[in-house]
């Protein structure tokens, strides 16, 4: 058996490498099986959907595809709810009321630019300077943004303290809160006003996308943290993928 | 406003966050099932427990290559059975050491047969000279534990199991009870009895001029 040798290699690391390869192989096989099983992804047809781009834990931009199934939701672009123990949850079903959402965010302590665009359009980029945001759990400085999701209704995010989020995460970590309860009770994304520096803000833009035969049945939105001045959003043609970046975990969605 | 219910699938990002959370807090009971399919979460779990597993094995096995093979097999078995893990029944560490117990016990029974794990991953094939020295040191340091382990051979199985887990592996009585599948009060009684018997056993061994104490399995 040929071994990979590295200067600081040892038995434990070599064993880890081999075991990780085994796990990765199983993960890929399970994911392929799950994707195959959902070739006609019923989960997309059944439900409003939220997805954030994988790997954005340390990135500044998240893209969400939220699909509203009912036409009534279009009449109410967003809802603001108080969280238990403080903080605010924003449930966004669309960005048609962009100025009101922008104001509500600012009232909650988060400077924001919110833009609702016609279908097939996006802001010409760059119109701001992306800022790096770190999430709890990195073992590094924790500020700005925490993310958990998806929620059961549209594009949900919260404005509240990191402490509150962490208390819930700790309960989840210690098995006192189920995965389901955690994802239900914790906003998809949490913004802590105290963690924002004076030159940071939130930039949200979105446009309708086709869904379930309705050319504007869903919407795709991008949320980013900006640093410094944010320019005006100049719409340019854009072809949304129309595909949620949500992928079934190995073994399917349910445990 | 009407939106239909979501099945609440974990997103790719949610999984990513689980990784970073695991790095800070350790792999939680509710995340453990992912160790079989998520290499990053597995790595956190492995780093968290590899030393405990190595020590557990070294306390029972006096041969370096067997110890390496068994360490690999314990983690392979954990990967195999992660989907059966139930958070309410045992903490991740207790669950893993329970697997280690079974793997070591099975190794004793199957030594003359080809082990299933050998075809997938032989830990001993990953050893170099420096590793061998370190493993030997770990095994030497566990010599006293193996003496105790052997001295327990004549105890009834139930008493031996609890004593082994508490005295050698330093588990709490509650953990040992969970791993042995008995109530804590039962474990306490068994531990008391086992200690009394073992004390007599070791006192007798101390008078033996030619003890054969090292593991010769």
Interface residues (C-beta under 8 A of the other chain):
Chain A: X1 X3 X10 X11 X12 X14 X15 X16 X18 X19 X20 X21 X22 X23 X24 X26 X27 X30 X31 X43 X46 X47 X48 X49 X50 X51 X52 X53 X54 X55 X56 X57 X62 X68 X69 X70 X71 X72 X73 X75 X76 X79 X93 X135 X136 X137 X138 X139 X147 X148 X149 X150 X151 X152 X153 X154 X169 X170 X172 X173 X174 X175 X178 X179 X180 X183 X184 X245 X246 X247 X248 X249 X250 X251 X253 X254 X255
Chain B: X1 X2 X3 X4 X5 X6 X7 X8 X9 X10 X11 X12 X13 X14 X15 X16 X17 X19 X20 X21 X22 X23 X24 X25 X26 X28 X29 X30 X33 X35 X36 X37 X38 X39 X42 X43 X46 X47 X50 X54 X68 X71 X72 X75 X76 X79 X83 X87 X88 X120 X121 X122 X123 X125 X126 X127 X128 X130 X131 X134 X135
